[in-house]
Structure formats: C-alpha cells, structure tokens
Amino acid sequence: MQMRYRDIASWIETQIQQRVWQVGDRIPSVREMSRLQHVSPMTVMRAYEQLEADGWVEARPRSGFFVRPHYNKLAVDALARPQAQSQWLDTHQDVLDVISASHKGAYYPFGSAFPDPQLFPMQALGRAMARVLRHSSHPDHFTILPPGYIGLRRQIAQRYLRQGIKVSIDEIIITNGAIEALSLSLAAVTKPGDKVIIEAPAFYGVLQTLERLQLKAVPVAVDPETGVDIHALEHALASHSISACWLMSNFHNPTGASIPAHRRPDVVSILAAYQVPLIEDDVYGELFFSEARPMPLKAYDTQGSVLHCGSFSKQLAPGFRVGWIAAGCYAMQIEKRQSVSSLAVGAPNQLAIADYLKQGGYDSHLRRLRETLSSRHEVIRTRLKALLPPSTVMSQPTGGYFLWIMLDKGIDTRDLFQALRPYGVTIAPGALFASDGRFNHCFRLNVSIVGRQNAEGVNDSQSLEGLTQIASSISALSVHSTVTAEY
C-alpha cells in the first residue's frame, strides 16, 4: 500500500506542477480517485494527506481537497533567472501566429488546417443534435465514459467492415479529436526519452506532441509524390532503438503525399519485424479523388500493433472534436490512460454524430465533398502554375486539400507569410513542419478555401485574388533575395 499511495501523490503533484490543476481547483474526490485508480479509499486518503502535508493541497470541510498556493516550492533564483527559449517554443509561437491570422478576419485563410466550413452538412448535424438532446433523459447520455458511446463505436466498426477490415468494437476508443487519439496512442507505447520515427516534413502537431511527451524524433523523408521513403524507414529502424513510428498513410499533411498501395504491406511488415508499434494518422483517408478509399495500413496488421487513428473533424463536423482509435492490442491500456487524463468525450457530440450516421446520407455527403475538393484542387493548382515562377515545384495529391509548394531556397516563407498578412491572405510556412529549417523555402496551401464574402455579400470564389497576391509577394521576395545575394 505504501508504494501505491506515494505513486498517486506523485502523479497529482506532477499534474499540479504542469498546471493541469491550478490554484483553487478541486481535485477528484477520494471516492472518484479510488474508482479511477482501482485502489481503496484508504489508499487515496493517505495520498491526499501526504499532498496536504507537503503543501500541495488543502482540505476544506464538506467540500473536498483543493490545490493551494505552492509557488514557494520554486527556488528564488529560479524565478529571477531568464529561461532559455527552446526551438520548439519558437515553432509553437509560429503555429499560433498562423492559426490566429487564419481565423481572425483573413479574407483568404489558405494557411488554415481546416476545410472550408461551408462544405459541411451543418443543418443536418443540427437536426441530429436536436434529436438526441430531446431524447437524452437517460443518465448515461450525460456522461459517457471511455471507451465511448457504443452506438458510435458500432457505426465506426461497420465502416471498417465495409472496407474489408475486421475491427472489433472493443478495440475502438472515442477521443477528443484526432490529436488526443494520436497523443494517447503515442503515450501508450513509449516513455520519456524514447525515440520515435516521424515524417519530414511533419505535421506540426507531431512535433508538439513529441515535445510534450519528452520523446526524441527520428525524421524519415517524405517525397511529395511517393510518400515516406521505405529504404530510409528501414535504415532508421536498423540504426536506432525505435519505440514507435508515426505515419500519415493518406494525403499527408503538409505534402499531400500517400504511400503507394503496393508498398503498404511492406511498411507494416518492416515495422512488425522490428516489433515497433505503428501509429497511423489517417484523418484524411475519406477525402480521396479516386474510385475507392485507399486501404489503410491497419488492413495489413496481423499482430494488433497498428493503432489506426481517425476523426470526423476533416470531413463532417470540425467543431465537434470527435475522433477515435482502433487500438489493436493496446485498447485496454489506452482506455485506462484516457480515464485519468481527459476522462471522457462530450456525450452530446458522440450521440449526434452516431444519430447522423444512422440516419444515412453520410456517404452521399462524402461524395459531394470529394468532388468539390477535387475541383478546387485542380482550379487552384492550374492558376498557381500559371502565376508562379517556372522553378516552383508543386505537389499533385490524389486526395485531401493541401498543396505543398517549394520555392527557390533563397526565399524564407516566413517572410512571405508576413508580407501577405496586410492583404488578408495567409499561408502555412515550411518552418512549421520541421525544427531544423530544411523546409523554410516551402509552404502549405489549403485549397479547400476559395475566399470569404465581402461586405456586399459577394463571394470572390472565381477571381481567386488571394493567389494573385501570393504570386506577387513571391516575386517581390525573389527580387529582394537576388539583390541581397549580390551584395
């Protein structure tokens, strides 16, 4: 018992230090913590008494335990000493700048990571939400604990089955969007200090998650046309002690690349040979332009070691924050981990999406969405090809809604981002997708965006003036970089 209560006390102390619980917050009751940790109330009480003795919490009669002011725990000289700014913090600030600029009045928010909100069936989702709220009198409908609402998990399992992939309902865990799905998956198979294979360039959420979990990145190159470099992947596995691998199989963010169908079994078998769990980020898999959905890497998993992560945010309901993990043999471990972190996913959102899927029409919506994205892809790519210098290299994805554009290396696209802001145009600079500067001459473009309505209510979707401004700014930066180089 002694070690167990100390573990609980240490865990809560760490959360307070990390500001998960802030001063004045009420921590879980003795009964709730006893249930979550599967220990006796006496063990939890002993842990809370230890936290109180150490000055981290205080007991309030008939109210529970609350976080008390604890700043005296920091050494005085630590407060006075300037703290070094890490590369990750710099990158994180860049991400915040792009997100903020794309969502605060940008006329052409091409830097956004989200599809055009006008492409979603918001009225149908609203009706689904209204239906479930009218009929949600059962207590279970207000708090749905992990692994999530069984009706939604059943709908997801059926969609796997229609693709020929056998996934048990019991291995599906509903999460707060894709980022939680990926973070929980990564945390379940690693410990601080472990090495994780990621893509280069990498979705900036990967870089942030690795930093948060204190993991070390081993980048493997992604070709905009052929996806992850299989030979580089195998070399990384042979050269390092790898604990996990995080890959986007379909329409990679930011390049739009996909792993060729004939190489997918190879990827899974190579990782299985090294006994390395694969976290498959497949949030864009439904946004294909071909006749059939590409088979995820999960389809070739025979050991339960592929954790397939999906989300409804990119193709149905971005504000609902509902994702999932088909977690294979790690399902129970992830379920427990979620229980002591976020505890649960919003019940109305789960119920509404399950109701929408049950009513039918989801596949019809997806067909319309894919047609629109494919058309916008072609229009914007054709327009840019005519506007940008001949030396520009553009990806040609077969799905999703991102274009990856590579300029001359003398141009830093962070400068391009700043030059475009006064015109209400945003991009996602290449610096967001690596911490070493190797993609500073690149940028990601969201091609689902065609412009917002102006004050007169007219949508300039056909003029695509934002692309003209991007080309003009690139031209100006090219002249500046040439003059600078001459001097």
Order of alpha helices (4+ residues) and beta strands (2+ residues): alpha-alpha-alpha-beta-beta-alpha-alpha-beta-alpha-alpha-beta-alpha-beta-alpha-beta-beta-alpha-beta-alpha-beta-beta-beta-alpha-alpha-alpha-beta-beta-alpha-beta-beta-beta-alpha
